[in-house]
Amino acid sequence: MHIPVLRQEVLDALAPEADQNFIDGTGGAAGHTLAILAKNAPAGQVLFFDWDSEAIARAREIIAAKDANLPKRVIFVNNSYANISEVVKSENFGPVQGILLDLGLSSDQLEISGRGFSFQKDEALDMRYSLDQELTAREIINLWEEREIARILKAYGEEPFARKIAGEIIKNRKVKSILKTAELVKIIASAIPPKFQHGRLHFATRVFQALRIAVNDELGNLQRFLPQALDILTQGGRLAIISFHSLEDRIVKNYFRDSVKEGKAELLTKKPIMAGEGEISQNPRSRSAKLRAIKKI
C-alpha cells in the first residue's frame, strides 16, 4: 500500500481550505492529492501531474475507489512538472493557492514498473519516468565515454568510487553489452572494495540514483520548475517541496533563500521538516525526506 511521505506536515505547510485550487506536481499514487481533496472540498480542484502514463491510470482508479465523485475535482496531466506554466495556461487553471512536489521515487516505480529503478530486482536498464523519453540507462552504460559516466556518478550520485566503477563498466561492456540491473550490480560490486560494501546504504544506491537523475534530467527539471511555480502562485500561495537527497535539497534551499532575499517570498520552514520515528518505522523510505516550504508575498 502506498503511504504518502510527511502527509500531515504537507497539509500543515499548504494549509488547504474549502474551494481552493492546488497543484500536485508529482501525483504518483495520489496519496497527497487525496489528503488535499479532503480539505479543499466541496469545489476545490487539484491539477495532478505525472510524467508516467501508467501512474496516471493507477491514480485515476485509486481516487475513484475512494469516492466516485472525486475525479471530477482532479485534472490529470501526463506531463513533467518542468512544463507547469504551459499546462496551467492551457488548462486555464487557477487561482493557485498551493503547489506540492514530492521528489521521491514512488513505491510503484520501484516495485511494479519493470523499468530497472531498483537494484533489488533483475530488470532491463531503462529508468525512464516517461516511455516517450529517448535516453535510457542502458544507453548511458553502453555508449557513453568512460569520463562522462564517471562524471555523472560523481556529480549526481556523490559516488566516491565513480572512476573505478566507470572503468569496470567499460571493461565489461567490451566483452558484452550490459542490459540488466543485476549485471550492473555485479560490476559495481567488483569495483568497490569489500569493506565499503556493508554500510547503511546499499553499495549500488548512489550509482542507481545518478543514472536515474541523468536519464530524467531531474535536477534540470527542478531548476526550471522553481521560478515558474512562484510565478503561478496567487499572493499568499504556498510552495512545498519534499526532497530525498542533498543535491535536490541544495537547489530548493538556495532558491527559497534567494526568493526571500529578493522579497518575493516568506520562509515557512526555518529548517527542513523531517519524518518522526513513528513514520520512519511505518515507512522506512521517509527517513531521508526533507520538506521545505515558502509563502508568496
C-alpha positions in Angstrom: 0.0 0.0 0.0 1.3 3.5 -0.9 2.0 5.7 2.1 2.4 9.4 1.3 5.5 10.8 3.0 5.0 13.6 5.6 1.3 13.6 4.9 0.3 15.8 7.9 3.3 18.1 7.6 2.4 18.7 3.9 -1.1 19.7 4.9 0.3 22.0 7.6 2.6 23.6 5.0 0.0 24.0 2.3 -2.9 24.8 4.7 -5.6 23.9 2.1 -9.1 25.4 2.7 -12.5 24.9 1.1 -12.7 25.6 -2.6 -9.0 26.4 -3.1 -7.0 25.1 -6.0 -3.8 23.1 -5.7 -1.2 21.5 -8.0 0.4 18.2 -7.2 3.5 18.2 -9.4 4.4 14.6 -8.7 1.0 12.9 -8.3 2.2 9.3 -8.2 -0.2 7.1 -6.2 -2.3 10.1 -5.3 -1.7 9.9 -1.5 -1.0 13.7 -1.1 -3.7 14.6 -3.7 -6.3 12.6 -1.7 -5.2 14.4 1.5 -5.7 17.8 -0.2 -9.1 16.9 -1.8 -10.4 16.1 1.7 -9.6 19.6 2.8 -10.5 21.7 -0.3 -14.0 20.3 -0.7 -16.6 20.9 -2.0 -15.4 22.7 -5.1 -11.6 23.0 -4.9 -9.6 21.3 -7.6 -6.2 19.6 -8.0 -4.1 19.7 -11.1 -2.4 16.4 -11.0 0.9 15.9 -12.9 2.7 12.7 -13.6 5.2 12.0 -16.4 4.3 8.3 -16.3 1.1 7.4 -18.1 0.8 4.1 -16.1 0.9 6.1 -12.9 -1.9 8.4 -14.2 -4.1 5.4 -15.0 -3.5 3.9 -11.5 -4.1 7.2 -9.8 -7.5 7.6 -11.6 -8.5 4.2 -10.2 -7.3 5.0 -6.6 -9.1 8.3 -6.5 -12.3 6.9 -8.0 -12.2 4.0 -5.5 -12.1 6.5 -2.6 -15.2 8.3 -3.9 -16.8 8.1 -7.4 -17.3 11.9 -7.5 -13.7 12.8 -6.5 -12.2 12.5 -10.0 -14.5 15.4 -11.1 -12.3 17.7 -9.0 -9.0 16.4 -10.4 -7.4 17.4 -13.8 -5.0 14.7 -14.8 -2.0 15.8 -16.8 0.5 13.3 -18.3 3.5 15.7 -18.4 6.5 16.8 -16.4 6.2 19.4 -13.7 9.0 21.3 -15.6 6.3 22.3 -18.0 4.0 23.6 -15.3 3.4 27.2 -16.7 2.4 25.9 -20.1 0.0 23.3 -18.6 -1.6 25.8 -16.2 -2.2 28.2 -19.2 -3.6 25.5 -21.5 -5.9 24.2 -18.7 -6.9 27.7 -17.7 -6.3 26.5 -14.1 -6.4 28.9 -11.2 -6.1 30.8 -9.0 -3.5 28.5 -7.5 -3.2 28.6 -3.6 -0.6 25.8 -3.3 1.9 23.7 -5.2 3.5 20.4 -4.0 6.5 18.5 -5.3 7.4 15.1 -3.7 10.7 14.3 -5.4 10.9 10.7 -4.1 10.6 7.6 -6.3 7.2 6.1 -5.8 6.9 2.6 -4.4 5.1 1.7 -7.6 8.1 2.7 -9.7 10.4 0.6 -7.6 8.1 -2.4 -7.3 6.0 -2.8 -10.4 7.2 -0.5 -13.2 9.7 -3.1 -14.6 12.0 -0.2 -15.6 15.1 -1.0 -13.6 14.8 1.6 -10.9 15.6 -1.0 -8.1 18.9 -2.8 -7.7 17.0 -5.5 -5.8 15.2 -6.7 -9.0 16.7 -8.0 -12.2 15.1 -5.8 -14.9 16.1 -4.1 -18.1 18.3 -1.0 -17.6 15.7 1.7 -18.6 15.0 4.1 -15.7 12.8 6.5 -17.7 9.8 8.0 -15.9 8.1 8.5 -19.3 8.4 6.0 -22.1 8.3 8.9 -24.5 11.8 9.9 -23.5 14.7 8.8 -25.6 17.6 8.4 -23.3 17.8 5.2 -21.2 20.2 4.0 -18.5 21.2 1.2 -21.0 22.4 3.8 -23.4 24.5 5.7 -20.8 26.1 2.4 -19.6 26.8 1.0 -23.0 27.5 4.1 -25.2 28.8 7.0 -23.1 32.5 7.6 -22.7 34.2 6.5 -19.5 34.9 10.0 -18.3 31.2 11.0 -18.8 30.0 8.0 -16.9 32.4 8.8 -14.1 31.3 12.5 -14.1 27.6 11.7 -13.6 28.3 9.1 -10.9 30.3 11.7 -9.0 28.0 14.7 -9.7 24.6 13.0 -9.3 25.4 10.1 -7.0 28.2 11.6 -5.0 29.9 8.2 -5.5 33.4 8.1 -4.1 34.4 5.2 -6.4 33.0 6.8 -9.5 36.1 6.5 -11.7 36.7 2.9 -10.6 33.1 1.9 -11.4 33.2 3.7 -14.7 36.4 1.8 -15.6 34.8 -1.6 -14.7 31.7 -0.7 -16.8 33.9 0.0 -19.9 35.9 -3.2 -19.3 32.7 -5.4 -19.0 30.9 -3.8 -21.9 33.8 -4.6 -24.3 33.0 -8.2 -23.7 29.2 -7.9 -24.0 26.5 -5.3 -23.6 25.2 -4.6 -20.1 21.5 -4.9 -20.4 20.1 -5.8 -16.9 20.2 -4.3 -13.4 21.7 -7.5 -11.9 24.7 -7.3 -14.3 25.3 -3.7 -13.3 25.1 -4.5 -9.6 27.8 -7.2 -10.1 30.0 -4.8 -11.9 29.6 -2.2 -9.1 30.5 -4.8 -6.5 33.7 -5.7 -8.4 34.7 -2.0 -8.4 34.0 -1.2 -4.7 36.4 -2.7 -2.1 34.5 -5.2 0.1 35.0 -3.2 3.3 32.9 -0.4 1.8 30.0 -2.7 0.7 28.3 -3.1 4.1 27.3 0.4 5.2 23.8 1.7 5.9 23.3 2.4 2.2 23.4 -0.5 -0.3 26.6 -0.2 -2.3 24.6 0.3 -5.6 22.4 3.1 -4.3 24.5 6.0 -5.5 25.0 4.6 -8.9 21.3 3.9 -9.5 20.5 7.4 -8.2 23.0 9.0 -10.5 21.7 7.1 -13.6 18.1 7.9 -12.7 18.9 11.6 -12.3 20.8 11.7 -15.6 18.1 9.8 -17.6 15.3 12.0 -16.4 17.3 15.3 -16.1 15.8 15.6 -12.6 18.0 18.5 -11.4 17.5 20.5 -14.6 13.7 19.9 -14.4 13.7 21.1 -10.7 15.6 24.2 -11.6 13.2 25.0 -14.5 10.2 24.4 -12.3 11.0 26.6 -9.3 10.7 30.1 -10.9 7.6 29.0 -12.8 5.9 27.7 -9.6 6.4 31.0 -7.7 5.0 33.0 -10.7 1.9 30.8 -10.9 1.0 31.1 -7.2 -1.5 33.7 -6.1 -0.4 36.1 -3.5 -0.2 34.3 -0.1 0.0 31.0 -2.0 2.4 28.3 -0.7 5.0 26.1 -2.3 6.1 22.9 -0.5 8.8 20.6 -1.7 9.9 17.2 -0.4 13.5 16.2 -1.4 15.3 12.9 -0.8 18.9 13.7 -1.4 21.3 16.6 -0.8 21.6 17.6 -4.5 17.8 18.3 -4.7 17.6 19.8 -1.2 20.5 22.2 -2.0 18.7 23.5 -5.1 15.5 24.0 -3.2 17.2 25.6 -0.2 19.1 28.1 -2.3 16.1 29.0 -4.4 14.0 29.6 -1.4 16.7 31.6 0.3 17.2 33.8 -2.8 13.4 34.3 -3.1 13.2 35.5 0.5 16.2 37.9 -0.1 14.5 39.3 -3.2 11.3 40.0 -1.2 9.3 37.6 -3.3 8.5 35.0 -0.5 8.5 34.3 3.2 10.1 31.2 4.6 7.6 28.8 6.3 10.3 26.3 7.3 13.4 27.7 9.0 14.9 24.2 8.9 13.7 21.3 6.8 10.9 19.3 8.4 11.7 15.6 8.7 9.8 12.4 9.5 9.4 11.4 13.1 10.4 8.0 14.4 6.8 6.7 14.2 6.6 7.5 10.5 10.0 6.1 9.8 9.1 2.8 11.4 6.0 2.5 9.3 7.6 3.8 6.1 11.4 3.5 6.1 11.8 5.5 2.9 10.6 8.6 4.7 13.9 8.6 6.7 15.7 10.8 4.1 12.7 13.0 3.3 13.1 16.8 3.9 10.2 19.2 3.5 10.8 22.9 2.8 8.1 25.5 2.2 7.7 29.2 1.3 4.7 31.6 1.0 4.5 34.0 -1.9 4.4 37.7 -0.8 
